[in-house]
Amino acid sequence: MLTSLRTARGVIRSLRLYYGDRPRHAAMEALYRRFVAPGDLVFDIGAHVGDRVAAFRRLGARVVAVEPQPALVRTLRLLYGRDENVAIEPVAVGRRKGTLDLKLNLENPTVATASKQFIAAAAGAAGWEGQAWTKTLPVAVTTLDDLIALHGLPAFAKIDVEGFEAEVLAGLSRPMAALSFEFTAIQRDVALAAIERCVALGYQRFDAALGETQTLVCGRWLGAGEIARWLQELPMAANSGDIYAARG
């Protein structure tokens, strides 16, 4: 009972945080409009409570929302279950199909993770005070390649999986035109590995957004070496953000 109440409180907190900021919604749409056109297919890997799903739908895209946490899957179905242009996949994504142990943060479900290294890096780090992963849940795992086989090749994929981004990209062999993946200052090695994987997949142009600003900050497209140096030079206070990669 206590666990259910904590989970519900965490979900409600996320709904208020991510759906209650109209200026943020406008900035998000302006950012994603660079990559997404009406009628495009988009993958939201780590959909959480679906605020990005909402942005992609406002842009006229079709969305595959991928989220393994049962409470968040229920939330997504309540919000988007009647939308024929949103498919909800209640699974995790990794380098191969199977199962994995998902570590849940009941007070803050947005930072659930399949990475023990992520939890270790967060321990005692500035900006991560008070975070606790107190429940383990076995979940099914699919790959980006299998999602593409099932739903088609998307124009864009957003990947936000708390330290598991490089593992997700390892399961992709047929790249889409552009994608984004989250980085954290406490685990830059994961982001560097994701950049390396992007290069292997043919991505040549990179930019980034800090935190939840939804604004590209580099001012121009950078090469892989440039974005890697930018990432390595960020102060710890930057905390997190997203790297955007485009082909051609």
C-alpha positions as CSV (number, residue, x, y, z in Angstrom):
1,M,0.0,0.0,0.0
2,L,2.8,2.4,0.9
3,T,4.7,1.6,-2.2
4,S,1.6,2.3,-4.3
5,L,1.0,5.6,-2.7
6,R,4.7,6.6,-3.2
7,T,4.4,5.6,-6.9
8,A,1.2,7.6,-7.4
9,R,2.7,10.6,-5.7
10,G,5.8,10.4,-8.0
11,V,3.6,10.1,-11.1
12,I,1.4,13.1,-10.1
13,R,4.6,15.1,-9.4
14,S,5.8,14.3,-12.9
15,L,2.5,15.2,-14.5
16,R,2.5,18.6,-12.8
17,L,6.1,19.2,-13.7
18,Y,6.0,18.2,-17.3
19,Y,2.6,19.3,-18.4
20,G,2.2,22.5,-16.4
21,D,4.8,24.7,-18.2
22,R,3.3,26.2,-21.4
23,P,6.5,28.2,-22.4
24,R,8.4,24.9,-22.2
25,H,5.8,23.3,-24.5
26,A,6.3,26.0,-27.1
27,A,10.1,25.7,-26.9
28,M,9.9,21.9,-27.2
29,E,7.7,22.2,-30.4
30,A,10.2,24.7,-31.9
31,L,13.1,22.4,-31.2
32,Y,11.5,19.2,-32.5
33,R,10.1,21.0,-35.6
34,R,13.7,20.9,-36.9
35,F,13.5,17.1,-37.0
36,V,9.8,16.2,-37.3
37,A,7.2,17.0,-39.9
38,P,3.4,16.2,-40.0
39,G,2.9,12.6,-40.8
40,D,6.4,11.5,-39.7
41,L,6.9,8.5,-37.4
42,V,8.7,9.2,-34.1
43,F,10.0,6.8,-31.4
44,D,9.9,8.1,-27.8
45,I,12.2,5.7,-26.0
46,G,11.7,6.3,-22.3
47,A,8.4,8.1,-22.7
48,H,7.8,8.6,-19.0
49,V,4.4,10.5,-18.6
50,G,4.4,11.4,-22.3
51,D,5.1,15.1,-22.5
52,R,7.2,14.5,-25.5
53,V,4.5,12.3,-27.0
54,A,2.2,15.4,-26.6
55,A,4.7,17.6,-28.4
56,F,5.2,15.2,-31.3
57,R,1.4,14.8,-31.7
58,R,1.0,18.6,-31.7
59,L,3.5,18.6,-34.6
60,G,1.3,16.0,-36.4
61,A,3.6,13.0,-36.0
62,R,2.7,9.5,-35.3
63,V,4.4,8.2,-32.1
64,V,5.6,4.9,-30.7
65,A,5.9,5.5,-26.9
66,V,8.2,3.0,-25.3
67,E,8.1,2.8,-21.4
68,P,8.7,-0.2,-19.2
69,Q,7.4,1.1,-15.8
70,P,3.8,-0.3,-15.2
71,A,2.5,2.9,-13.4
72,L,3.7,5.0,-16.3
73,V,2.3,2.6,-18.9
74,R,-1.1,3.0,-17.2
75,T,-0.6,6.8,-17.3
76,L,0.2,6.7,-21.0
77,R,-2.8,4.6,-21.8
78,L,-5.1,6.9,-19.9
79,L,-3.7,9.9,-21.8
80,Y,-3.1,8.4,-25.3
81,G,-4.8,5.0,-25.4
82,R,-7.6,6.3,-27.6
83,D,-5.3,8.1,-30.0
84,E,-4.9,5.8,-33.1
85,N,-1.6,7.6,-33.9
86,V,0.1,6.6,-30.7
87,A,1.3,3.1,-30.1
88,I,2.4,2.2,-26.5
89,E,5.1,-0.4,-26.1
90,P,5.4,-1.5,-22.4
91,V,9.0,-2.7,-22.7
92,A,12.6,-1.6,-22.2
93,V,15.0,-1.2,-25.1
94,G,18.6,-2.6,-25.2
95,R,21.2,-4.2,-27.4
96,R,19.3,-7.5,-27.6
97,K,15.9,-9.0,-26.8
98,G,15.4,-10.6,-23.4
99,T,14.7,-9.3,-19.9
100,L,16.5,-7.0,-17.5
101,D,16.2,-5.7,-14.0
102,L,14.8,-2.2,-13.9
103,K,15.7,-0.2,-10.8
104,L,12.7,2.0,-9.8
105,N,12.9,5.3,-7.9
106,L,9.4,5.5,-6.5
107,E,9.6,9.2,-5.5
108,N,11.0,10.2,-8.9
109,P,10.0,7.7,-11.6
110,T,11.7,9.8,-14.3
111,V,15.1,8.4,-13.3
112,A,14.3,4.7,-13.3
113,T,17.3,2.9,-14.8
114,A,18.7,-0.4,-15.9
115,S,22.2,0.7,-15.2
116,K,23.9,-0.2,-11.9
117,Q,26.7,2.1,-13.0
118,F,24.3,5.0,-13.2
119,I,23.1,4.5,-9.6
120,A,26.7,4.2,-8.4
121,A,27.6,7.5,-10.2
122,A,24.6,9.3,-8.7
123,A,25.5,8.3,-5.2
124,G,26.7,11.4,-3.4
125,A,26.9,13.5,-6.6
126,A,25.8,17.1,-6.5
127,G,22.3,17.5,-7.9
128,W,21.4,13.9,-7.1
129,E,20.9,14.2,-3.4
130,G,18.1,12.2,-1.9
131,Q,17.6,9.9,-4.9
132,A,16.9,6.3,-4.0
133,W,16.3,3.3,-6.2
134,T,14.4,1.0,-3.8
135,K,12.6,-1.5,-6.0
136,T,13.7,-3.9,-8.7
137,L,11.4,-5.0,-11.4
138,P,12.1,-7.5,-14.2
139,V,11.0,-6.2,-17.5
140,A,11.0,-7.4,-21.1
141,V,13.6,-5.9,-23.5
142,T,13.3,-5.2,-27.2
143,T,15.7,-3.5,-29.6
144,L,15.4,-0.5,-31.9
145,D,15.8,-2.8,-34.8
146,D,12.8,-4.9,-33.7
147,L,10.7,-1.8,-33.1
148,I,11.6,-0.6,-36.6
149,A,10.6,-4.1,-38.0
150,L,7.3,-3.8,-36.2
151,H,6.4,-0.1,-36.7
152,G,8.5,1.2,-39.5
153,L,11.6,3.4,-39.8
154,P,11.0,6.7,-37.8
155,A,12.2,10.1,-38.9
156,F,13.4,10.8,-35.4
157,A,14.0,9.0,-32.1
158,K,14.3,10.5,-28.6
159,I,16.2,8.3,-26.2
160,D,16.1,9.1,-22.5
161,V,16.9,6.0,-20.4
162,E,19.2,7.1,-17.5
163,G,22.6,5.8,-18.3
164,F,21.5,3.1,-20.8
165,E,21.6,5.2,-23.9
166,A,24.7,3.5,-25.5
167,E,23.0,0.1,-24.9
168,V,19.9,1.3,-26.7
169,L,22.0,2.5,-29.7
170,A,23.9,-0.8,-29.7
171,G,20.6,-2.4,-30.8
172,L,20.2,-0.2,-33.9
173,S,21.6,-1.1,-37.3
174,R,19.2,0.8,-39.6
175,P,19.5,4.4,-38.5
176,M,16.8,7.1,-38.9
177,A,17.6,10.6,-40.2
178,A,18.1,12.1,-36.7
179,L,17.9,11.2,-33.0
180,S,18.6,12.6,-29.6
181,F,20.0,10.9,-26.5
182,E,20.3,12.1,-22.9
183,F,23.6,12.7,-21.3
184,T,24.5,13.3,-17.6
185,A,27.6,15.0,-16.2
186,I,28.1,12.2,-13.8
187,Q,28.4,9.6,-16.6
188,R,30.0,11.4,-19.6
189,D,31.6,8.1,-20.6
190,V,28.1,6.8,-21.5
191,A,27.5,9.8,-23.7
192,L,30.9,9.5,-25.4
193,A,30.1,5.8,-26.1
194,A,26.8,6.9,-27.6
195,I,28.5,9.5,-29.8
196,E,31.0,6.8,-31.0
197,R,28.1,4.5,-31.8
198,C,26.3,7.3,-33.7
199,V,29.4,7.9,-35.8
200,A,29.5,4.2,-36.7
201,L,25.9,4.5,-37.8
202,G,26.7,7.4,-40.1
203,Y,25.7,10.4,-38.0
204,Q,28.0,13.3,-38.8
205,R,26.4,16.4,-37.3
206,F,25.8,17.0,-33.6
207,D,24.3,19.7,-31.3
208,A,23.1,19.7,-27.7
209,A,20.5,21.2,-25.3
210,L,21.1,21.6,-21.6
211,G,18.7,20.5,-19.0
212,E,15.1,21.1,-19.9
213,T,15.8,24.3,-21.9
214,Q,14.8,22.7,-25.2
215,T,17.2,25.1,-26.9
216,L,20.2,24.0,-29.0
217,V,23.3,25.7,-27.5
218,C,26.2,25.1,-29.8
219,G,25.1,27.6,-32.4
220,R,26.0,25.3,-35.4
221,W,26.3,21.7,-36.2
222,L,29.5,20.2,-34.7
223,G,31.5,17.2,-35.7
224,A,31.8,14.2,-33.4
225,G,35.2,15.3,-32.0
226,E,33.9,18.8,-31.3
227,I,30.7,17.6,-29.5
228,A,32.8,15.2,-27.5
229,R,35.2,18.0,-26.4
230,W,32.1,20.2,-25.6
231,L,30.7,17.5,-23.4
232,Q,34.0,16.9,-21.6
233,E,34.5,20.6,-20.9
234,L,31.0,21.1,-19.3
235,P,31.0,21.9,-15.6
236,M,29.4,19.4,-13.3
237,A,26.7,22.0,-12.5
238,A,25.4,21.5,-16.1
239,N,24.0,18.2,-14.7
240,S,22.3,16.8,-17.8
241,G,20.9,17.5,-21.2
242,D,20.4,15.9,-24.7
243,I,22.7,15.5,-27.6
244,Y,21.2,15.6,-31.1
245,A,22.6,13.7,-34.0
246,A,21.8,14.0,-37.7
247,R,23.0,12.2,-40.7
248,G,24.4,13.8,-43.9
